[in-house]
Amino acid sequence: MQRCEITGTGLISGNLISHSHRLTKRVWKPNLQVATININGNLLKIKVCARTLKKLKSSNDAEVLQYLKENKGTLSPRITKLLAK
């Protein structure tokens, strides 16, 4: 399933509304990108949404760790395991 490994952003469903107002189901997918981050000296490739990637690129390593700790509830198990070390 497509999900950001830091913020937990995933698929969003809703309706496509035609000109005649017929409703059909549709899905919005997150803009996932592969990024490499450094967590306690370990390089880790993760899938993050573009909004999160923008925030990570403008931050240094200490700010990245702080951002990960702020989003502790939505982190993937791989990242949580590395943060615990």
C-alpha positions in Angstrom: 0.0 0.0 0.0 1.3 3.5 -0.8 2.1 5.3 2.4 4.7 7.8 3.6 7.0 6.2 6.1 7.3 9.3 8.2 3.9 11.1 8.2 1.7 8.1 7.3 0.0 9.9 4.4 -1.8 7.4 2.3 -4.5 7.0 -0.2 -7.6 9.3 0.0 -10.8 8.3 -1.6 -13.7 10.4 -2.8 -16.0 11.1 -5.7 -15.4 12.3 -9.2 -18.3 14.6 -10.2 -19.2 14.7 -13.9 -20.9 17.6 -15.6 -24.2 15.9 -15.1 -23.4 15.3 -11.4 -23.0 11.6 -11.7 -20.7 10.4 -8.9 -18.0 7.7 -9.5 -15.4 6.6 -7.0 -11.8 7.8 -7.4 -8.6 7.7 -5.5 -5.9 10.4 -4.8 -2.4 8.9 -4.4 0.4 10.5 -2.4 3.4 11.8 -4.3 5.9 9.3 -2.9 9.7 9.7 -3.6 12.6 7.5 -2.5 15.0 9.4 -0.2 18.0 8.3 1.8 18.3 9.6 5.4 20.9 9.2 8.0 19.6 7.9 11.4 22.3 7.5 14.1 25.0 6.8 11.5 22.9 4.3 9.5 21.8 5.2 5.9 18.2 4.2 5.2 16.2 4.4 2.0 12.6 5.3 2.7 9.6 6.3 0.7 8.3 9.8 1.7 5.7 12.1 0.3 7.0 15.2 -1.5 5.9 17.6 1.2 8.0 15.7 3.8 10.9 15.4 1.5 10.9 19.2 1.0 11.1 19.6 4.8 13.9 17.0 5.2 16.0 18.6 2.4 16.0 22.0 4.1 17.1 20.5 7.5 20.4 19.3 9.0 20.8 15.9 10.7 19.8 17.1 14.1 16.6 18.8 12.8 15.7 15.6 10.9 16.0 13.5 14.1 13.8 16.0 15.9 11.2 15.8 13.1 11.2 12.0 13.3 10.7 12.2 17.1 7.8 14.6 16.6 6.1 12.1 14.3 6.8 9.1 16.5 3.2 7.8 16.2 3.2 7.5 12.4 6.7 6.2 11.7 7.2 2.9 10.0 8.7 0.1 12.2 12.0 0.2 10.3 12.6 3.8 11.4 11.3 3.3 14.9 13.8 0.4 15.3 16.7 2.6 14.2 15.7 5.4 16.5 15.6 3.1 19.5 19.4 2.3 19.1 
